[in-house]
């Protein structure tokens, strides 16, 4: 055998065939979705699995927060009261049925019906009619002008659903997206598989598995062992420096739309007193809370608005940490012997933060009875039935300050001046006018101490270094699988 041929053969044997990039991925999640129907649950974990993957809306939110075309390729409105949406041709649901204007009518009428269980039913309150101009054109008429309708229709709560799928949608969802449900092993994982019939660009990944790892220590161990490829929202911020120093991983630090608040139930007579609410706000040291619960990650907020939004007003000074002021306000309100129930859902920011808040309230004379709740219990008891006094929660829906005008809503907040401000903001098409009204709305909430506003939830993501396409910021709860790929 010639020597040159022998050398070439040895090189080929040692090198072996070129390795193709993986076509699957395993993503870690701290929380498991209670159902897989985003139109019937307030849990962000639902959208984190199905939004943009199984289900799509007429519009969608891009990573930078802008509204983009979804199942509607375009839309127009001359007066912000009548909106016409032009649907993409050739779209089908994953059961093979065609998607057209009748499905838009069904989806939106279902969401706004009197018996609707949609967690964000307020998004659809302004709709008076949804009509088909032709199979690919839909007219939505509103009670009053609302230039924000395309943004609202990008929420997970407004995705398009298949009428035939409704009896099974909670556990066997069918949408128009690029992935179908492959397997749901409750308590362990959900697997989504790429769908060959998707109308748009085919995703790079053939399948994706969402593994549920609620314990922060276990999340760190899973990353280090390679059991998961990425944690888009990593629940153990205390270990981020170690992961940042490891070349196997990359750490993405961004922002979310998650206003983390100590929500107060205004049905409680004590909390109906503004002086008590203000006292609670002054009892809390935001920096101690961010350091203790989030290991320094998070931005203090003084109202229900994201600091990265250009219309944000920094109102943290109105509720600065001032224990003596808190004690004086409680004495003035005759609430020096107050005990309140504090409901804490599963996220670590709530459990860790709740303990810190309880100690800070105790320091000014307010006792708390803490109840740690699983998501299903929190959604039923707190969010649905308003059976609580205080709760720590992050509202991750995009620009959702309007929730304070909803009746009913679990805060039970009622302020006609705020309601009027939001109504005028919805009806204003001029950007400068909308901006001024949004700033006014923030000031009303802060000055009324509607809730205790804590911090903006950061997005701390961790991934293996070759993974591309993870969102650095989270303008809404989502893990868009079609954006993901492994680099060569």
Steps between C-alpha positions, in 0.01 A plus 500: 500500500650839405605705802300807395181294470562344842540844658180624338310196621625547854401866500151413378466228761605732781287792383189292436188643339407867561251530786171664409351759733239349736140527387348487850528696820409464868388815679465527875198668659443567868123462472277256316197644319171392661338468155610557140222741406630859523146633460384359834792538741693791649813291560796638302636145471223421250619767255861400562422162345230560239515865387643525148564126506157331500278810498521826307305824501401744232804700610809410700754670725858516373803468734529880504135538607365624167178365352557291188274313258388156608208317345401839364750618241382861540229716654362849463277743684392849402350601834639248758142385559468270198797271433527281191736201508620325184567129563775294345379255234573129521517473880364184661460373853705199600195275449494598132202738514536835327548819703283788381284791616247273670773376736585860592133566575475185712825567690422861589131440573600214730754720679249782562191289572313546827607153616859538378771366729770707328734638768538825306139547396549874539706501180181437305253718690507773238395272212142539379518276194732273300389453140626321191529728197617195305678175602834679539386842629362579845349824631518564877282786624554656842282698740757777498824569314792285615821528303654238726282215369774339282723491811226341711438235235867396528450372857489127558145539625396610148638209295285336235344167594331216312135461597516122462790485745333685789393187696865381505689830481621499860702181460514431123522841333478553125616828351651644183859520627820325392491242783250243621468336840705181499474392863402644837625296793355701783743589774798436274500639146318611184637417156406698189567365150546702181193494272554442130181683402598837644421797274820690577873435502593156633681509836856371539414275794303181450392479864523683830450369852401722791617346829346623825757561772352719775789477747776758436775265619373228268491750212867580554588130521309427179690771312837386629426136415379584151154358568344818360637713217359831617296665773336803331389630841756366744369467858834501687655847454744432785692261271518729194859616572616137498324434170633823348853383576445163328574509122246223441218746567380847417291713731243742361392781733202697373169644606144376509160663507466357850401767750554320830256632758361440844138491390240616752137396507298820527197300619675465836374798708847570634655504151218718369660774713763680294700575815547128567603435141750786518634367828558159344681659207728701731576189709670327207865549414519425127878470497497252789235305312693497170822400674339235719253343256668567164871519597521852364317447172198723446409868462297685768162629380255746653200430280361230271714572195822361356809723540620414148185654351563855372184620679615377843499750785727429798268537798693287751554803725127507583534165677857519627594276792393690810399277795424794730264650245336158466444475876353851513258426216383177668442687825307771317284233332440319831664186357766430759382142559477372143547143378483428128507181295796482262456254212822395325498316164789267406757727325815558703458879478166460680606245761831667581358850465193420709711404800694826478182706463341322797799597717487862379127523571552348843754774573228766463234304691319298229486126553457259210381142464692350209348231280720344233278405207547293188397670176163331467403607852629856449314537169176371649505663843688826440467590133153363435323535836692791661529303824818654643634814664851531355689307235837533324469458126666612179263618226683405182238600242620773263422860607209394718437813709139486380424206731435751780192620311350152469184416690518248652869428547672334793638829644142637521650842435249774417611848404279693253780744420726213394221335300435825316869551426533153349181541296635824354836336432331216310307751288804716420685435176756778537824347642581806711150503647516127580837548665374783723199294611712193574723714720195642676366149561830395658489798735144421606592143596813607685328783687206279595729216615281264301754226574854492634719514189823307553727434202506414133566129462825441310541235235798291601551235235768232481585287197768279359735719300407369149128577537380796296169687499399517866327827584719720719201710604146374553243745363248228582513144638624289209764253385478524123647170384517600134760764600730236652786314336837349583801669345729279290 
